[in-house]
């Protein structure tokens, strides 16, 4: 697409954004985000993505001629509050879908309420693993797949003695299972987990845990921790003088987190990121167009997309597109059936195939390992899709 055509398209969207031709009542989709509490930095970025989707969809005609409106509710990063909010939404009437919550613990707590009749709960976290055929779906590639890609990258670089540190909450337990499973895979028979440490998400020090890890002399460290707890770990790594290649949670790839903790990041800081970060590895024209659309919509919002922004973008676009195709009267069961059979829908994470990857649509082939570049203040790709080091292509 030429620059002139892009400019014309941008101008058309800008004009449409100023239009006030919607006469019908807005079509509302309920959203549960962590806007306060420990998950604040995740929920607020997801809110930016949803605002951008809302603008974009309404610029192109809305949902069946009705303006799209995301009704945002804050679960305070608390699973109990998330459950209360889901109950309130269910009591409000017949609805096909809810977006969110932002955190794995909240999604897992809310999921049992929707097992029989729905609505579709499209969780905005990679840390939940919905069973096939249910009403719960999950964004991005799963945490175990993200970790498998990161461990593959370490192994192929010759970093085979691996230590990890995780929290004791639902997210940390999910990460630990993913790390252990990846290390046990046949391809990783040369990999050894030499140390595994745990701490409470509200603990203010992990110095003792890092000292024990250091004593085992690992080749690399996985610090799969998010938010302020991740800051606690990074500070301990820095104070302990550990210079290990370190894989951090991709949920920390946000401007707010980096601004606060960049000075504490190890020299070799890596993360498993979505296809958006892959650069030249993105070869499909439809995917490039999806990324260009997101970049433009984010620019209108005055923000730059990152992993957390993306975690809300594709689910919101998927649900909006489904409603355009199926109509606003679609039932929860109808929406679930549509997603279960969906193949070939292309988002910023590439082509989705819910038949091959139930409840999620994308797997390890949509993941690239990136490294923090302090000079450019950005994450640069260091692997091809799937995790093999780029230098070995």
N, C-alpha and C positions, 0 to 999 in steps of 0.2 A: 504494500500500500504506500503510495507516494505521500510526501509531506503535505502537498496541497489537499489531497483527499482526506488526510487526517485532520487538517485544519478546518475543512468544510464540515466534517463530521462533528468536530468539537464545537464549532459555532452552532450547528443545529441542535446539539444537546443543550448548549447554554441557553438558546432561545426557548427550548422546550421546558427547561427548568423554571423559566419565568412565567410560563403559561399557567392560567388559572381556569382551565376548561373543565375540570372535574366537577360534575354536578352531583353524583351519587355519594352516598355515605362511604367513607374510607373503609377499605378492607383491613382489618386488624389482625396481626399475628402477635401472640404473646411471647415475650422473651424474658428469660431469667438469667441475670448476669451477676457477677461478684463486683459490685461497684464500691463496696466498703469491705473492711477486713483484710486478711492476708492476701486474698486474690485480687485486690484492687487494680494492680498494674495490668492484670490480664483482662478483667472485665471492662475497664475503661477503653482499652485498645479495641476490644471487640465491639464496644458501643460505637466507636468511630467508623468501623467497617460497616456496621448495620446502617448507620446514618448515610454512608456513601451509597450502599445498595438501595436504600429507600429513595434517594434522589434520582439515581440512575433508572430504576424501574418506573418511577413516576414520570421521568422525562420521555420514556418510550411508550406511554399509554397506560401505565399502572397495571392493575390486575382486572382484566375484563372491563376496562373503562373506569375502574374505581381506583382511587388513590391508595397506595399501599401505606400502611402505618404500623410500625413496630411499637408495641406497648411494652415498655421496659420496666422490669421489676427487679429490685435488688435483694439478693438472698443473704447479703452480708458475709459471704464466704462460709456460711453456716448450713450444713446439711439439713438440720431441723427446720430452719426457716425456708429452705428450698422446698421441702415437703409441704409445709403450710401453704406456700405460694401455689404449688401445683394443685393442691386441694381446692384452693379458691378459684383457680382457673377452670378446673373441671366443673365446679358448681355454677359457673357463669353461663354454661350452655354448650351446645354441640360445636366442637372445633376440630379441625383435622390435624393441627400441628402446634407444637411448642418448640421454640429454639432455646438451647441452653439446658442446664446451667453451664457455668464456666469451668467448674472444678469436678474432678472425678468423684470425690466423696459425695458431693451433692447430687450428681447424676445417678450414682449407685443407690442413694437413699430414695430418690424419686421414682426410679424405674419400676419397682413393684406395683405402684399405683396404676400403671398403664399396661400391664401384661395382658389383660383380657380384651379390652375394647379400645385401647389407645387413649388419647390421640398419639400420633407420632411424636416422640421426643427426640429431637436432633441435638444430641449433646455437643457442646462446643469445646470438648477436651479429647485428647487422644488416649487418655488414661482409663477409658471404660471399654469393655469387651462384650457388647451385646450378643446374645445367642441368635443364630440365624432364625429368620421367620417371625421375629417379634416386632414390637412397635418402637423399640429404641434403636437409634442410629448414632454413629459417632464420627466426628470430623477427623481430618488428616489421616496419616498412616498411624497405626497403633504404636503405643509406647514400646512393646517388645520388638516390633519391626524396626523402629527408630534405633533402638539399642543394638539390634543385630547388625544393622548397617554400620554403626559406629565401631563395634567390635571387629567387624570384617576389615574395616579400614586400618585399625590398629594392627591386626594380625598380619595383613599383607605388607605392612611397613616393618614387620619384625618385632612389634611390641606385644609380647605374648604373656607376660606376667602382669596380671591386671588386678587392681584393688578397687573397691568402690565404697562410697558412703551415701546413705539414703536416710530419709526420715522414717519414723515409725507409723506415720499415718497411711491412709489408703493409697495415696500417690507413691509414697516410698515403697510400700509393699508391692505395688504393681511393678515398679521399676526393678526391685530386687528379683522378682520372678522372671522378668524379662532378661536381666543380666545372666542369671543362672541358666535359663533355657538356652540363650544364645551361646554361652560358653560350652554347653553340652552338645551342641549341634555337631554333626559329623565333620563339617568343614573346619570346625574350630578345635579339632582334637589336639592341636599343639598349644592351645590356649589354656592357661591355668589361672583360676581365681585364687590369689594368694592371701587376700584379706577382704573382709566385709564388715563395715561398721555402721551403726545406727545412732540416731539421736532424735529427741523430741523437737518438733517444728518450732517450739517457743523457747528452746534452750538458748542460752546466750553465749555458750562456749562449746567448742568441739576439739579443743586442743589435745585432750587425752586420746580421742579417736584418731586424730591425725598423727600423733606420736606413734601409736601402734601400727598404723599403715606404713609410716616411714621405716619402721624396724624391719618390715618384710621386703624392703627394696624392690618395689614393683617397677615395671617398665612404664606403666600408664595408670591413670586414675580416672574413674567415672564418678563424678559428683552430680548425681541426678537429683537435684534439689532446686526448688523454685522460690522466688520472692526474697523476703528478708532472711529466711533460713539459708538460702543460697549465699547471701551476703555474709552470714556467720561462717559458713564453710570457707569461702574465699579468703576471708580475713585470717582464718586459722591456717590455711595453706600458705598464705603470704608470710605470716609470723613464724611458721615452722621452717621456712626456707625451702619448701618443696618446689622443685622445678620440673615436675613430671608433665608430659603431655596429658592434658586434662580434657575430658569430654563433659560438657555441661548440658543441662536440659535445654531443649530448643525453646521452651516457654520463656527462657530468660533473654531471648533475642529481641529485646524491646529497647527503644531509646531511653525510657525512664530507668530501666535496670542498668543499662550500660553507663549512663551518665553518673549513676550513683556508685558503681562498683568497678569501672574500667581500670582504675589504678591498681586494683587487687587481682586482676585477671592474670593467670600464669602466662608466661611467654608463648607457650603453645596451648592455646585454648581452642577447642573444637566443639562443634555441635552438629547433629544430624538435622538437616534442614529440608524443606520441601523443594520441589522442582523449580519454583520461582527463583531460587538462588543459583541454579545450575549454569547460567550463562549460555555459552554456545551449545551445551548439551540439550537445550530446548530446541528441537528441530521441527516440530509439527506446527504448521501454519495456524490451525485452529487454536492451539495452546498459546501461540504468540499473540493472536488477536485477543484471547481472553485476558492475558496479562496486560496488554495495552489498554483494554477497557478498564481494568481495575486500577491501573496506574493513573489514568485520566480522572476517574471518579475520586480517587484518593487525593489527587492534586486539587480538585475542586474543594475538597474538605480541608486542604492545607496540611495534609499528613503524608507520610511515606509508608507504604506497606511493609510489613515484616511478618514473621512467622505467626504471631498472635493475631494480627489483622487478618491474615489469610485463613486462620482457623474459623473465623465467623463468615468470611466472604463467600466461599463456595457453598456452604450449607444454606445461607440465605438466598443465594442465586438459584440453587437447586430447588428449594421450596417455592420460590417465586415463579420459576419457570414451570414447575409442575402445576401450580394453580392456574397459570395462563393456559396450559394445555388441557387440564381436566375440568376447569371451571371452579367457581367459588363455592359451589354446592357439593363438591367432592367430600366423601366421608373419610374418616380416619383409615378405615379398612381399604378404601380405594386408593388413598395416597400411599399406604404401605405397600400394596400390590404393585403400584407403579414403580416405586423405588426398587423393589425386589427384582423386577425384570429389566431395569434400566441398564443399557449398555451404550457406550459411545458418546454420552454427554461429556462435553469438554469444558473444564474449568481451568483455573490458574494452576491446579495441581496435575493437569493433563487429562487424558481420557479416563472416565469412570466406568467401571464394570462391576455392578452389584451382584451379578451372578457368580463371578470369579472370586470376589471379595465381599461376602455378605455383610450388610449393615454398615459398610464403610466405602467400598468402591475403589479404593486405591491401596497399594501395598509397597513393598520395599523398592520397586522399580521407579517410584516417584520421589525417592530420597537421595540427597547428595550431602556429603560431609563438607562442612565449611570451617574456615579458620579465621579467628579474629585478627584483623589487620589494624593495629593501633595507629599507624601513620595515616591511614585513610579513614579511620573510624568506621569500618564496615567489615562484614563477614565475606570472605572470598572463597569460592569453591576450590577444593583440593582433591576431589574425587569425581569420578563419573557417576551417573545414576546407579544406585545399588551399592556404592561404597568402595569400589576398587580405586586405589590411588590413581589420580589423573596422569601421573608421570609414567604409568605402566601401560597406557593405551598403545 
